[in-house]
């Protein structure tokens, strides 16, 4: 009579979910990976897809291909609708999946701070679909400006607003400025893309609050030199098809991109667990859900603090560390061992790029910026990509773009779905 192996369900194949599965590679268990997408996306480079520097295939890989050699893992493309902790089943659009251990790594989604009606007019950047939609919108804006006869309509079409001065907002603003000032500069006859207005709006007092003030000041200066208008201490009060408003001031714009905030996936609601203001599930020191020692929440979906009581940032390295920890903890439990060590987050550093030949790097006391920071940023991102082909592809595309000022993924698809 055969003994059934422990059933481990991992919901989400992002950085945390994949790291969990890999840590369980040698565990005598049946692992089921559930994800509504068939691919894993390298989110730190999504903005490069959105700004036509890379194609989606450069930063995304089929989950089945990634885990093809791991015999104890099965991948199912299903959307999770809920969890029944009492019955220990995950409810999906294809039925129920039972578990002995559950790891929820469903990440985060855009947060409009109570103004969800802004979403159709200000897309965020979390998935490949978001990136291709924004790319369409940016390129279509230039195409429609070339056709426009009314000067006010043309100005609106050539105005791009990015809301949020974190890493994503800074990187998007720098990349759009590069497209307008360099990539498209000679491609049009009726308009001059270099006249495009790029506005970066931040509600706080400075850009990149995770960096020291001198790095933030440097970034603001670089963006200013690239033609980006930076507005700090400015809160968006309205967003619609015509543009954005800051109190009594209105800025007409055809393209608004949201990089101001995120909220966790509904993991806490599924579990009936306590959550913080951003919807992240409050977890125990071992990342398990209070009252449910066999259910874990990791990555952007979890509210975790470091040894100093500070919130662990929602970045890829943090999710990977949590995934590895939980995977090893479950493997130890299956082997009959007790794990008493709590999760401890080790912050590797912060990186952000500001377009061509400029970036800021903060690794503890080690700091880089400018040209050398840009090279460090590029090497680090290429290193963490999955697969040799993707590393070579991205490195070649970046080198080609650097030498020629061109972007090779400037394709407009499904333009009839967009209303600019």
Secondary structure as the mmCIF struct_conf table of DSSP 4:
data_model
#
loop_
_struct_conf.conf_type_id
_struct_conf.id
_struct_conf.beg_label_comp_id
_struct_conf.beg_label_asym_id
_struct_conf.beg_label_seq_id
_struct_conf.end_label_comp_id
_struct_conf.end_label_asym_id
_struct_conf.end_label_seq_id
HELX_LH_PP_P HELX_LH_PP_P1 UNK A 2 UNK A 5
STRN STRN1 UNK A 6 UNK A 11
BEND BEND1 UNK A 14 UNK A 14
HELX_RH_AL_P HELX_RH_AL_P1 UNK A 15 UNK A 23
TURN_TY1_P TURN_TY1_P1 UNK A 24 UNK A 26
BEND BEND2 UNK A 27 UNK A 28
STRN STRN2 UNK A 29 UNK A 35
BEND BEND3 UNK A 36 UNK A 38
STRN STRN3 UNK A 39 UNK A 41
HELX_RH_3T_P HELX_RH_3T_P1 UNK A 43 UNK A 45
HELX_RH_AL_P HELX_RH_AL_P2 UNK A 46 UNK A 50
TURN_TY1_P TURN_TY1_P2 UNK A 51 UNK A 52
BEND BEND4 UNK A 53 UNK A 54
HELX_RH_AL_P HELX_RH_AL_P3 UNK A 56 UNK A 59
STRN STRN4 UNK A 60 UNK A 62
HELX_RH_AL_P HELX_RH_AL_P4 UNK A 63 UNK A 66
TURN_TY1_P TURN_TY1_P3 UNK A 67 UNK A 69
TURN_TY1_P TURN_TY1_P4 UNK A 71 UNK A 72
STRN STRN5 UNK A 73 UNK A 77
STRN STRN6 UNK A 80 UNK A 84
TURN_TY1_P TURN_TY1_P5 UNK A 85 UNK A 88
STRN STRN7 UNK A 89 UNK A 92
TURN_TY1_P TURN_TY1_P6 UNK A 93 UNK A 94
STRN STRN8 UNK A 95 UNK A 98
BEND BEND5 UNK A 100 UNK A 100
STRN STRN9 UNK A 101 UNK A 104
STRN STRN10 UNK A 108 UNK A 110
TURN_TY1_P TURN_TY1_P7 UNK A 113 UNK A 114
HELX_RH_3T_P HELX_RH_3T_P2 UNK A 116 UNK A 118
TURN_TY1_P TURN_TY1_P8 UNK A 119 UNK A 121
STRN STRN11 UNK A 122 UNK A 123
BEND BEND6 UNK A 126 UNK A 127
HELX_RH_AL_P HELX_RH_AL_P5 UNK A 128 UNK A 147
BEND BEND7 UNK A 150 UNK A 150
HELX_RH_AL_P HELX_RH_AL_P6 UNK A 151 UNK A 157
TURN_TY1_P TURN_TY1_P9 UNK A 158 UNK A 158
STRN STRN12 UNK A 159 UNK A 163
BEND BEND8 UNK A 166 UNK A 166
HELX_RH_AL_P HELX_RH_AL_P7 UNK A 167 UNK A 178
HELX_RH_PI_P HELX_RH_PI_P1 UNK A 179 UNK A 183
TURN_TY1_P TURN_TY1_P10 UNK A 184 UNK A 187
BEND BEND9 UNK A 189 UNK A 190
HELX_RH_3T_P HELX_RH_3T_P3 UNK A 193 UNK A 195
STRN STRN13 UNK A 197 UNK A 201
BEND BEND10 UNK A 203 UNK A 207
TURN_TY1_P TURN_TY1_P11 UNK A 209 UNK A 210
BEND BEND11 UNK A 211 UNK A 211
HELX_RH_AL_P HELX_RH_AL_P8 UNK A 213 UNK A 225
TURN_TY1_P TURN_TY1_P12 UNK A 226 UNK A 227
STRN STRN14 UNK A 228 UNK A 231
BEND BEND12 UNK A 233 UNK A 233
STRN STRN15 UNK A 238 UNK A 240
TURN_TY1_P TURN_TY1_P13 UNK A 241 UNK A 242
STRN STRN16 UNK A 243 UNK A 246
TURN_TY1_P TURN_TY1_P14 UNK A 247 UNK A 248
STRN STRN17 UNK A 249 UNK A 252
BEND BEND13 UNK A 254 UNK A 254
STRN STRN18 UNK A 255 UNK A 258
BEND BEND14 UNK A 260 UNK A 260
STRN STRN19 UNK A 262 UNK A 264
TURN_TY1_P TURN_TY1_P15 UNK A 266 UNK A 266
HELX_RH_AL_P HELX_RH_AL_P9 UNK A 267 UNK A 271
TURN_TY1_P TURN_TY1_P16 UNK A 272 UNK A 272
STRN STRN20 UNK A 275 UNK A 275
TURN_TY1_P TURN_TY1_P17 UNK A 277 UNK A 278
HELX_LH_PP_P HELX_LH_PP_P2 UNK A 280 UNK A 280
STRN STRN21 UNK A 281 UNK A 282
STRN STRN22 UNK A 283 UNK A 283
TURN_TY1_P TURN_TY1_P18 UNK A 285 UNK A 286
BEND BEND15 UNK A 287 UNK A 287
STRN STRN23 UNK A 288 UNK A 289
TURN_TY1_P TURN_TY1_P19 UNK A 290 UNK A 291
STRN STRN24 UNK A 292 UNK A 297
HELX_RH_3T_P HELX_RH_3T_P4 UNK A 299 UNK A 301
STRN STRN25 UNK A 302 UNK A 303
STRN STRN26 UNK A 305 UNK A 305
TURN_TY1_P TURN_TY1_P20 UNK A 307 UNK A 308
BEND BEND16 UNK A 309 UNK A 309
HELX_LH_PP_P HELX_LH_PP_P3 UNK A 310 UNK A 310
STRN STRN27 UNK A 311 UNK A 311
HELX_LH_PP_P HELX_LH_PP_P4 UNK A 312 UNK A 313
BEND BEND17 UNK A 314 UNK A 315
HELX_RH_AL_P HELX_RH_AL_P10 UNK A 316 UNK A 334
TURN_TY1_P TURN_TY1_P21 UNK A 335 UNK A 336
HELX_LH_PP_P HELX_LH_PP_P5 UNK A 341 UNK A 343
STRN STRN28 UNK A 350 UNK A 353
BEND BEND18 UNK A 355 UNK A 355
TURN_TY1_P TURN_TY1_P22 UNK A 356 UNK A 357
STRN STRN29 UNK A 359 UNK A 363
TURN_TY1_P TURN_TY1_P23 UNK A 364 UNK A 365
STRN STRN30 UNK A 366 UNK A 369
TURN_TY1_P TURN_TY1_P24 UNK A 370 UNK A 370
HELX_RH_AL_P HELX_RH_AL_P11 UNK A 371 UNK A 384
BEND BEND19 UNK A 385 UNK A 387
HELX_RH_AL_P HELX_RH_AL_P12 UNK A 388 UNK A 404
BEND BEND20 UNK A 408 UNK A 408
HELX_RH_3T_P HELX_RH_3T_P5 UNK A 415 UNK A 417
#
